[in-house]
Amino acid sequence: MKLGLKGGLSVKIGYALVAIYTGLAVFAPYLPLRDPNEINVDNLMSRPSREYPFGTDLNGMDILTRTIFASRVDLSIAFSAVLLALILGILIGSLIGFTGGILDSLFSRFLDLFQSYPVLILALAISGIAKDSLLTVVFIITLVDAPVFIRLVRSEVVRLKTALFVDSARALGNSDFRIVFRHILPLAVPPVLVQIPIRIAYSINIVAAMAFVGVGIQPPTPEWGSMIKLGTPYIGSGQWWMAIFPGLAIFGICLALNLISDDLQKKSLRTRA
């Protein structure tokens, strides 16, 4: 019983944190905050105080404001990319899973090859071709996440396409298209949706890592990874707040999404059992 209470409390904390992050991201322009790109030469690298709760960076910018506004960038990229990856995963995964044969084999080998490349090297390669922008980062994260959803959907479709209800639907004259989208996908997609929170958390980390190595979102646009990059060299000299607070922001949202993902996986296992 105690474990159940702890599990229920952790899930509530997860959902509450996601709600807080989302609310701050959506309503940041309407909150009584400073301009995230406002330079104040009189308060360079000021310690956390009542006026600046998270302190300021080496340009005198308010870190609290920039951390909140950075959530708009990181969350919008992660949510958009995972949604696009999910759509691609459903379409491609259902196609190769239901068709099978050489198409399935070739596409599976292609996914093996594609996923063997390190994410940051892939990001650097694409950024070298395309201009650094929000759309470019969304495109990169979508490419990274899509194979995961493709494999998950494919495995579910392969498992379900031999079920008796599929044979019954075919005997009644249903086309393959109708069988896939009317009978198989409604059962194949729910287990896949469980992966959405964990993929969003992973995407947030990738976006931050890209910015940390100088790829994707560029300063002065507030972004957690670029803020950490800017503040990391000064941790040793005592200006810890410039990197710690954006890092805690990433830790908080990823923790919340992992808690939600664990709960969804447990519910999915109970349902399938």
Buried (B, 14 or more C-beta within 10 A) or exposed (E): EEEEEEBEEBBEBBBEBBEBBBEBBEEBEEEEBBEBBEEBEEBBBBEBEEEBEBBBBEBBBBBBBBBBBBBBBBBBBBBBBBBBBBEBBBBBBBBBBBBEEEEBEEBBEEBEEEEEEEBBEBBBEBBEEEEBEBEBBBBBBBBBBBBBBBBBBBBBBBBBBEEEEBEEBBEEEBEBEBBBEEBBBEBBBBBBEBBBBBBBBBBBBBBBBBBBEBBBBEBEBBBBBBBBBBBBEBBEEEBBBBBBBBBEBBEBBBBBBBBBBBBBBEEBEEEEE
